[in-house]
Amino acid sequence: MKALSAKLPFAEQRLYQVLEVLPLGVAIIEKNGNYSYINQTGQNLLGADQVLNLVSEHTAIAYKIYRAGTNQIYPSQQLPSVQALAGKTANADDLEIYRQGKAIALEMKVIPIFDDSGEVAYAIAIFQDITERKQAEAAVLAEALEQSEAYLRTVVNNFPLILWAIDKNGVFTLSEGKGLEGLGLKPGEAVGQSVFEMYGDLPEVAAAFRNSLTKGVPYYVTATTNGCTLEGMANPFYDDQGNIQGMIGVSMDITARKQAEDALKKSEAQFRRLAENVPGMIYRYILHPDGTDEFTYLSPRCREIYELEPEAIIQDSQKMWSLVHPDDSLAIQSLIAESLHKPESINLEHRIVTPSGRVKWIQVIAQAEQQTNGDNIWDGVVIDITQRKHTEQLLADYNRTLEQQVRERTIALEQEIWERKRAEDAAKAAEIALRKANLELERLATLDGLTQVANRRRFDEYLSQEWRRMAREQQYLSLILCDVDYFKSYNDYYGHQAGDACLKRVAAAMRNTLKRPADLVARYGGEEFAIILPSTAIQGAIAVAQAIQKAIKLLRLPHIQSQISDFITVSFGVSSIIPTHNLRAETLITTADEALYEAKKQGRDRIICV
């Protein structure tokens, strides 16, 4: 132990030498917030002439630490150092400092170190320059944004749309889309121009822009310019203080739709005027009780609609019925047959085939009246609605086209959603794999590579942990130190590979003998092992040592170079104590070590307890 004590200052010196060459900044922060140590890398990052002792809450101001991407000093209570001194391990990767006019991104992790009473004694800070990593992340994000922008541009440039944006002064900052063709503009040509100058001849448009930019109301305007009718929709966008910074919107070229609507309105207006002024063929039709019929009057427009002289139809009504389209003839005949019993007013549309072979749509409107002699009379008008039907067909075709476009767009969106979901699933799978790998690395870091039991690092951590726990619970903590007898002679005689195999089997026997999850076997060094037994008094510890001794003897590992046995044997030193805050865990190690020394002194292959 004296030799161990003599090595401690040397080990501390070596530790600081290692810290000084680390590519990471390392600092020790005392409980009062003062930095008692900062390695060379840390000083270079923070500035060697600025390494100050000050209250931790003032660190951000003193070192001019900003929140990344802003000109704001990092909030003191959110600093990792402040949180660590409050007892919480803290991480931050959004710190930014400036050195020689250059922004440096910092990542910092601060870990609180507790004393035996559970109070924060000091904190260890680890920080590094992550500027390149942040730049790489920004590059990846920029690439993704470029891809999204390219996709959006493809959509905009293939539909009659205009995607635009203006700043708070009404100057275009974005102008893209196929719809610009209708205005005689190219993509981007309007950028830099003022909407108030471009649309100065459209007061309602300029007023709507000004209203949105000053009051924040949504923009919705339909206007016609250069023969192109546009329907525009937009919303203002704001900065962090709630100030309007501009507008983002979309305009759709609805010229064709507007023309179709105007044509339909015109057709309907004409139809109303014609109906009011009886522009169609006026007629009187009589159906006699015996089933015979006749037309007694047909206006001159009969020639336009039926391409027949009115007199010819008056002489022979069958000339009229013979023009009814074959597909509509049965419905007309049924209507006439029903009217023999109950005459009703008519508003009927059907087709006719004129003598020239033209197919026309006509609308028949008539009022019915039954005479005392049994005759049923219809006075009405026949209107040529062929053009209206044609317009309706155009609109139906246009609607089908729109529906097809919507279906195609829906399929594209579903594909995009599926691909995004697949990318998210892949990212989650990668995250899970990384988490598993980190857990495996953490497990491997605490195992001895040869024997696959806990290594010295894990032994030290676990002993410290259980020492504190047993101190709180006032329970016994026992320690067994054991050493393979004459192992150097074994190695010299059988060789190092055999020696390694021997240590593996001895370690496995120890591990298999322990029954409780809380018990830990560790390789203490070389051929020396240690067993930590929480909540175990000296009698229990001796029983465990005896069980291990028996298990190793049952292995019957030959050792002809041993001075006490023909097989491998082990010497044990056992100590047990109830930890207190006035004692240190090293006390338990020292007493176990002394007991092991006594076991060897008394002839080895035995158990000595203190």
C-alpha positions in Angstrom: 0.0 0.0 0.0 2.9 2.3 0.7 4.0 1.7 -2.9 0.5 2.5 -4.1 0.5 5.8 -2.1 3.8 6.7 -3.6 2.5 6.3 -7.1 -0.6 8.5 -6.6 1.1 11.9 -7.2 2.8 10.4 -10.3 -0.5 9.1 -11.6 -2.1 12.5 -11.0 0.7 14.2 -12.9 0.3 11.7 -15.8 -3.5 12.4 -15.8 -2.9 16.1 -16.2 -0.4 15.5 -18.9 -3.0 13.5 -20.8 -5.6 16.2 -20.3 -3.3 18.8 -21.7 -3.0 17.0 -25.0 -6.6 16.0 -25.4 -8.3 17.5 -28.5 -11.3 18.4 -26.2 -11.6 21.2 -23.8 -11.7 20.0 -20.2 -12.4 22.1 -17.1 -13.0 21.6 -13.4 -15.6 24.0 -12.0 -15.6 24.4 -8.2 -18.9 24.5 -6.2 -18.6 28.3 -6.0 -18.5 28.5 -9.8 -14.7 29.2 -10.1 -12.8 27.4 -12.8 -9.9 25.7 -10.9 -8.5 24.1 -14.0 -8.8 24.4 -17.8 -6.6 22.4 -20.1 -4.7 23.9 -23.1 -7.4 23.0 -25.7 -10.1 24.7 -23.5 -8.0 27.8 -23.0 -7.4 28.0 -26.8 -11.2 27.8 -27.4 -12.2 30.3 -24.7 -9.1 32.6 -25.1 -6.1 32.1 -22.9 -6.2 35.7 -21.7 -9.8 35.3 -20.6 -9.6 32.3 -18.2 -11.3 33.9 -15.2 -12.5 33.0 -11.8 -16.1 34.2 -11.5 -19.6 33.2 -10.5 -20.8 30.6 -13.0 -23.9 32.7 -13.8 -21.6 35.4 -15.2 -19.7 33.0 -17.5 -21.7 33.7 -20.6 -21.1 37.4 -20.3 -17.5 37.1 -19.4 -16.6 34.7 -22.2 -19.1 36.3 -24.6 -21.0 33.0 -25.2 -24.0 33.4 -27.5 -26.9 31.2 -28.4 -26.0 29.9 -31.9 -27.4 31.8 -34.8 -28.4 34.8 -32.7 -26.7 37.9 -31.2 -28.1 37.1 -27.8 -25.9 36.2 -24.8 -26.7 32.6 -23.7 -29.2 32.7 -20.8 -27.2 32.1 -17.6 -29.6 29.6 -15.9 -29.6 27.5 -19.1 -25.8 27.2 -19.1 -24.7 23.5 -18.6 -22.2 24.6 -15.9 -25.0 26.3 -13.9 -27.3 23.2 -14.2 -24.5 20.8 -13.3 -23.6 22.8 -10.1 -27.3 22.4 -9.3 -26.9 18.6 -9.5 -28.0 17.8 -13.0 -25.8 16.5 -15.9 -26.3 19.0 -18.7 -25.6 19.0 -22.4 -25.8 21.8 -24.9 -24.7 22.0 -28.6 -26.1 25.5 -29.4 -23.3 27.6 -27.8 -21.4 30.0 -30.0 -18.3 32.2 -29.4 -16.3 34.5 -31.6 -12.5 34.4 -32.0 -10.8 36.8 -34.4 -14.1 37.7 -35.9 -15.0 34.0 -36.6 -18.0 32.2 -35.2 -17.1 29.0 -33.4 -19.8 26.5 -32.5 -19.3 24.7 -29.2 -20.8 21.6 -27.7 -20.5 21.2 -23.9 -21.3 18.5 -21.4 -21.0 19.2 -17.7 -21.1 16.4 -15.1 -21.7 17.0 -11.4 -19.4 15.1 -9.0 -20.9 14.4 -5.6 -19.2 14.0 -2.2 -20.0 11.2 0.2 -22.9 13.2 1.6 -24.5 13.5 -1.8 -23.8 17.2 -2.2 -22.2 18.6 -5.4 -18.5 18.9 -4.7 -17.5 20.2 -8.1 -18.3 19.6 -11.8 -16.3 18.5 -14.8 -16.9 20.2 -18.1 -16.0 18.8 -21.5 -16.4 20.9 -24.6 -15.3 20.9 -28.2 -15.4 22.9 -31.4 -18.2 21.4 -33.5 -18.2 24.1 -36.2 -17.4 21.7 -39.0 -20.1 19.3 -37.8 -22.6 22.1 -37.7 -21.5 23.2 -41.2 -21.9 19.6 -42.5 -25.4 19.4 -40.9 -26.3 22.8 -42.5 -25.0 21.5 -45.9 -27.2 18.4 -45.6 -30.2 20.5 -44.6 -29.5 22.9 -47.5 -29.3 19.9 -49.9 -32.7 18.7 -48.6 -34.2 22.1 -49.0 -32.8 22.3 -52.5 -34.5 19.0 -53.4 -37.8 20.2 -51.9 -37.5 23.5 -53.7 -36.8 21.6 -57.0 -39.8 19.4 -56.5 -42.0 22.4 -55.7 -40.6 24.2 -58.7 -41.5 21.2 -60.9 -45.1 21.3 -59.6 -45.4 25.0 -60.0 -43.9 25.1 -63.5 -46.3 22.4 -64.8 -49.6 23.8 -63.5 -51.2 27.2 -64.3 -50.0 28.6 -61.0 -47.8 31.5 -59.9 -45.9 31.1 -56.6 -44.8 34.5 -55.3 -43.5 36.4 -52.3 -43.0 40.0 -51.5 -41.2 41.8 -48.7 -42.7 44.3 -46.3 -42.2 47.1 -48.9 -44.1 45.2 -51.6 -41.1 44.2 -53.6 -41.2 40.8 -55.2 -38.6 38.3 -53.7 -40.1 35.3 -55.5 -41.9 34.8 -58.8 -42.2 31.3 -60.2 -44.7 29.2 -62.1 -46.2 28.4 -65.4 -49.0 30.9 -64.9 -46.5 33.7 -65.6 -46.7 32.9 -69.3 -50.2 34.4 -69.3 -48.8 37.7 -68.1 -45.9 37.6 -70.6 -43.4 37.2 -67.8 -40.5 34.7 -67.2 -39.8 33.0 -63.9 -37.9 35.4 -61.6 -38.4 38.4 -64.0 -40.7 40.2 -61.5 -38.2 39.8 -58.6 -37.0 43.2 -57.4 -40.0 45.1 -58.8 -42.7 46.7 -56.7 -46.3 45.4 -56.8 -47.5 49.0 -56.5 -45.7 49.9 -59.7 -46.5 46.8 -61.7 -50.2 47.0 -60.8 -50.6 50.7 -60.6 -53.3 50.5 -63.2 -55.3 48.1 -61.0 -56.3 50.1 -57.9 -58.2 47.2 -56.3 -55.1 45.0 -56.5 -52.7 47.6 -55.1 -55.2 48.4 -52.3 -55.5 44.7 -51.4 -51.7 44.4 -51.2 -51.4 47.5 -49.0 -54.2 46.4 -46.7 -52.6 43.0 -46.1 -49.1 44.5 -45.5 -50.4 47.1 -43.1 -53.3 45.3 -41.3 -52.2 41.6 -41.7 -55.5 40.6 -43.3 -55.4 37.7 -45.9 -55.1 38.7 -49.5 -57.8 37.4 -51.9 -58.2 39.2 -55.3 -59.5 38.3 -58.8 -58.3 40.7 -61.5 -57.7 40.8 -65.2 -54.6 42.2 -66.8 -53.1 41.8 -70.3 -56.0 39.6 -71.2 -55.2 37.1 -68.4 -57.5 36.6 -65.4 -55.7 35.7 -62.1 -57.2 34.6 -58.8 -54.7 35.4 -56.1 -54.5 34.2 -52.4 -51.9 35.1 -49.9 -51.1 35.5 -46.2 -48.6 37.8 -44.4 -45.7 36.3 -42.5 -44.1 37.8 -39.4 -40.8 38.0 -37.5 -40.3 36.9 -33.9 -41.6 40.3 -32.6 -44.9 39.9 -34.6 -44.0 42.5 -37.2 -45.2 41.9 -40.8 -42.2 41.0 -42.9 -44.0 40.3 -46.2 -46.4 38.0 -47.9 -46.3 34.6 -49.5 -49.0 33.7 -52.0 -50.2 31.8 -55.0 -52.1 33.0 -58.0 -53.9 30.8 -60.5 -54.6 31.6 -64.1 -58.4 31.2 -64.4 -58.7 32.8 -67.8 -60.2 29.7 -69.4 -62.6 29.2 -66.5 -63.6 32.8 -66.5 -64.2 32.7 -70.2 -66.3 29.5 -69.8 -68.3 31.1 -66.9 -68.8 34.3 -69.0 -69.9 32.2 -72.0 -72.4 30.3 -69.8 -73.7 33.5 -68.3 -74.1 35.0 -71.7 -75.9 31.9 -72.9 -78.2 32.0 -69.9 -78.9 35.7 -70.4 -79.6 35.1 -74.1 -81.9 32.2 -73.1 -83.8 34.4 -70.7 -84.2 37.2 -73.3 -85.3 34.7 -75.9 -87.7 33.1 -73.5 -89.1 36.5 -72.7 -89.4 37.5 -76.3 -90.5 34.2 -77.6 -87.6 33.7 -79.9 -88.3 30.0 -80.5 -91.0 28.4 -82.5 -94.5 29.1 -81.1 -96.9 26.4 -81.6 -100.4 25.0 -80.8 -100.8 21.3 -80.7 -104.2 19.4 -80.3 -104.6 15.8 -79.2 -108.1 14.5 -80.0 -109.9 11.9 -77.9 -109.7 9.4 -80.7 -105.8 9.6 -80.6 -105.4 11.7 -83.7 -103.4 14.9 -83.5 -102.6 18.1 -85.4 -100.6 21.3 -85.2 -102.8 24.3 -85.9 -100.1 26.9 -85.7 -96.3 27.0 -86.1 -94.3 30.3 -86.1 -91.8 31.1 -88.9 -88.8 30.0 -86.7 -90.0 26.4 -87.6 -87.8 26.7 -90.7 -84.7 27.4 -88.5 -85.3 24.6 -86.1 -86.9 21.8 -88.1 -85.8 22.8 -91.6 -89.5 22.4 -92.7 -92.1 24.8 -93.8 -94.8 25.3 -91.1 -97.5 24.6 -93.6 -96.1 21.1 -94.3 -96.3 20.2 -90.6 -99.8 21.6 -90.2 -100.9 19.5 -93.1 -99.2 16.3 -91.7 -98.1 16.2 -88.0 -96.2 13.0 -88.7 -93.6 15.1 -90.5 -92.8 16.6 -87.1 -92.7 13.3 -85.2 -90.6 11.7 -87.9 -87.8 14.1 -87.0 -87.6 12.9 -83.4 -84.3 11.1 -82.7 -84.8 7.3 -82.6 -83.3 7.1 -79.1 -85.9 9.7 -77.9 -88.9 8.5 -79.9 -90.2 6.0 -77.3 -90.3 8.6 -74.5 -92.2 11.0 -76.7 -94.8 8.4 -77.7 -95.3 7.4 -74.0 -95.8 11.0 -73.1 -98.5 11.5 -75.8 -100.3 8.3 -74.7 -100.4 9.4 -71.1 -101.7 12.8 -72.1 -104.9 11.2 -73.5 -106.0 10.5 -69.9 -104.4 13.3 -68.0 -102.9 16.3 -69.9 -100.0 18.0 -68.1 -97.8 20.9 -68.8 -94.6 20.0 -70.7 -91.0 21.0 -70.2 -89.1 18.5 -72.2 -85.7 18.3 -73.9 -85.0 15.8 -76.7 -83.1 15.5 -79.9 -84.3 15.8 -83.5 -82.6 14.9 -86.8 -83.4 17.5 -89.5 -83.8 16.7 -93.1 -80.2 17.9 -93.7 -79.0 15.3 -91.2 -78.1 17.7 -88.4 -78.8 16.5 -84.9 -80.3 19.2 -82.7 -81.3 19.5 -79.1 -84.6 21.2 -78.5 -86.5 22.2 -75.5 -90.3 22.0 -75.5 -92.2 24.1 -73.0 -96.0 24.1 -73.1 -99.1 24.7 -70.9 -101.9 22.1 -71.1 -105.6 22.8 -71.3 -108.5 20.4 -71.7 -111.5 21.4 -73.8 -115.1 20.6 -73.1 -115.2 18.4 -76.3 -112.4 16.3 -74.9 -109.6 17.8 -76.9 -106.3 18.5 -75.1 -104.5 21.6 -76.2 -100.9 22.6 -75.6 -99.7 26.1 -76.4 -96.0 26.4 -76.1 -92.6 27.2 -77.5 -89.8 25.1 -78.9 -86.3 26.4 -78.4 -83.1 25.2 -80.1 -80.8 24.4 -77.2 -78.1 22.7 -79.3 -75.4 25.3 -78.4 -76.2 25.1 -74.7 -75.9 21.3 -74.7 -72.6 21.7 -76.5 -71.4 24.1 -73.8 -72.5 21.7 -71.0 -70.6 19.0 -72.7 -67.5 21.2 -72.8 -67.9 21.9 -69.1 -68.4 18.2 -68.3 -65.2 17.4 -70.2 -63.4 20.1 -68.4 -64.6 18.8 -65.1 -63.5 15.3 -66.0 -60.0 16.7 -66.9 -59.8 18.5 -63.5 -60.9 15.3 -61.7 -58.2 13.3 -63.5 -55.6 16.0 -62.6 -56.7 15.8 -58.9 -56.5 12.0 -59.0 -53.0 12.2 -60.4 -51.9 14.8 -57.9 -53.4 12.7 -55.1 -51.4 9.7 -56.2 -48.2 11.8 -56.3 -48.9 13.1 -52.8 -49.5 9.6 -51.5 -46.2 8.5 -53.1 -44.4 11.4 -51.5 -46.0 10.6 -48.1 -45.0 6.9 -48.5 -41.4 7.8 -49.3 -41.2 10.2 -46.4 -42.6 7.6 -44.1 -40.0 5.1 -45.4 -37.2 7.6 -44.8 -38.5 8.2 -41.2 -38.7 4.5 -40.6 -35.1 4.1 -41.8 -34.0 6.9 -39.6 -35.7 5.3 -36.6 -34.1 2.0 -37.4 -30.7 3.6 -37.6 -31.3 5.4 -34.2 -32.3 2.1 -32.6 -29.2 0.3 -34.0 -27.0 3.2 -32.7 -28.5 3.0 -29.3 -27.9 -0.8 -29.2 -24.3 -0.3 -30.3 -23.8 2.3 -27.6 -25.2 0.0 -25.0 -22.9 -2.8 -26.2 -19.9 -0.4 -26.1 -20.8 0.6 -22.6 -21.0 -3.0 -21.6 -17.7 -3.9 -23.2 -16.0 -0.9 -21.5 -16.8 -2.4 -18.1 -15.7 -6.0 -18.9 -12.2 -7.6 -18.6 -11.4 -8.7 -22.2 -9.8 -12.0 -21.1 -12.0 -13.3 -18.3 -15.3 -11.6 -19.3 -15.9 -10.6 -15.7 -16.0 -7.0 -14.5 -12.7 -5.0 -15.0 -10.9 -2.8 -12.5 -12.8 0.3 -13.7 -16.1 -1.4 -13.1 -14.9 -2.7 -9.7 -14.0 0.9 -8.6 -17.3 2.3 -9.8 -19.4 -0.5 -8.2 -17.5 -0.4 -4.9 -18.0 3.3 -4.6 -21.7 2.9 -5.5 -22.3 0.2 -3.0 -20.3 1.9 -0.3 -22.6 4.9 -0.5 -25.7 2.7 -0.6 -24.6 0.5 2.4 -23.8 3.8 4.3 -27.3 5.0 3.7 -28.9 1.7 4.7 -26.3 0.9 7.5 -25.7 -2.6 6.1 -22.6 -4.7 6.0 -20.4 -4.5 2.8 -18.0 -7.4 2.4 -15.0 -7.7 0.1 -13.0 -10.9 -0.9 -9.6 -10.5 -2.5 -8.2 -13.7 -3.9 -5.0 -14.6 -5.7 -4.1 -17.7 -7.8 -1.3 -19.5 -5.9 2.1 -19.6 -7.6 0.6 -18.4 -10.8 3.9 -17.0 -12.1 5.4 -20.5 -11.9 2.3 -21.8 -13.7 2.8 -19.3 -16.5 6.5 -20.0 -16.8 5.9 -23.8 -17.0 2.7 -24.1 -19.0 3.0 -20.9 -21.1 1.0 -17.7 -21.3 -1.8 -19.2 -23.4 -2.4 -21.9 -20.8 -2.2 -19.2 -18.1 -4.9 -17.2 -19.9 -7.1 -20.3 -20.2 -6.6 -21.0 -16.5 -7.6 -17.5 -15.5 -10.8 -17.8 -17.7 -11.8 -21.0 -16.0 -11.1 -19.6 -12.5 -13.1 -16.5 -13.3 -16.0 -18.5 -14.7 -16.1 -20.7 -11.5 -16.2 -17.6 -9.4 -19.0 -16.0 -11.5 -21.1 -19.2 -11.5 -20.7 -19.6 -7.7 -22.3 -16.1 -7.0 -26.1 -16.4 -6.8 -27.3 -12.8 -6.2 -27.5 -10.2 -8.9 -26.0 -7.6 -6.6 -22.8 -9.7 -6.0 -19.9 -8.7 -8.4 -16.8 -10.6 -9.4 -14.0 -8.5 -11.0 -10.5 -9.0 -12.2 -8.5 -6.9 -9.8 -5.2 -7.3 -11.6 -3.1 -10.1 -13.1 -4.1 -13.3 -11.3 -5.9 -11.4 -8.6 -9.7 -11.2 -8.4 -12.1 -9.3 -6.1 -15.7 -10.1 -5.1 -18.0 -7.4 -3.8 -20.8 -8.7 -1.5 -23.4 -6.0 -0.6 -25.6 -6.6 2.5 -23.3 -9.4 3.6 -21.7 -9.8 7.0 -18.3 -11.6 7.6 -19.9 -15.1 8.0 -21.7 -14.9 4.7 -18.5 -13.6 3.0 -16.5 -16.6 4.4 -19.2 -19.0 3.1 -19.0 -17.5 -0.4 -15.2 -17.7 -0.2 -15.4 -21.4 0.8 -17.9 -22.1 -2.0 -15.5 -20.5 -4.6 -12.5 -22.4 -3.1 -14.4 -25.7 -3.5 -15.5 -24.8 -7.1 -11.9 -24.1 -8.1 -10.6 -27.3 -6.6 -13.3 -29.2 -8.5 -11.8 -27.9 -11.7 -8.7 -29.9 -10.9 -6.4 -27.8 -13.1 -2.9 -29.4 -13.0 -0.1 -27.3 -11.4 3.0 -29.4 -10.9 5.0 -26.3 -10.1 2.9 -25.5 -7.1 4.6 -25.9 -3.7 1.4 -26.9 -1.9 -0.8 -28.9 -4.3 -0.7 -30.7 -7.7 -3.7 -28.6 -8.8 -4.5 -24.9 -9.0 -5.4 -23.4 -5.6 -6.4 -19.9 -4.5 -5.7 -17.8 -1.4 -8.5 -15.6 0.0 -8.5 -12.4 2.1 -11.9 -11.4 3.5 -13.0 -8.2 5.1 -16.4 -6.8 6.1 -17.5 -3.4 7.4 -20.6 -1.2 7.8 -19.6 1.9 5.8 -20.0 5.4 7.3 -19.4 8.9 5.9 -16.2 9.1 8.1 -14.7 6.1 6.4 -13.5 5.5 2.9 -13.9 2.5 0.6 -10.2 2.1 0.6 -10.4 1.0 4.2 -12.3 -2.1 3.0 -9.7 -2.8 0.3 -6.8 -2.4 2.8 -8.1 -4.8 5.3 -8.9 -7.4 2.6 -5.5 -7.0 1.2 -3.9 -7.5 4.6 -6.0 -10.7 5.1 -4.8 -11.9 1.7 -1.3 -11.2 2.6 -1.7 -13.2 5.9 -3.2 -16.1 3.9 -0.2 -16.3 1.7 2.1 -15.9 4.7 0.5 -18.8 6.4 1.0 -21.2 3.5 -1.6 -20.2 0.8 -4.7 -22.2 -0.2 -6.7 -20.8 2.7 -9.2 -18.2 3.8 -8.2 -15.5 6.2 -10.7 -12.8 7.4 -10.2 -9.5 9.2 
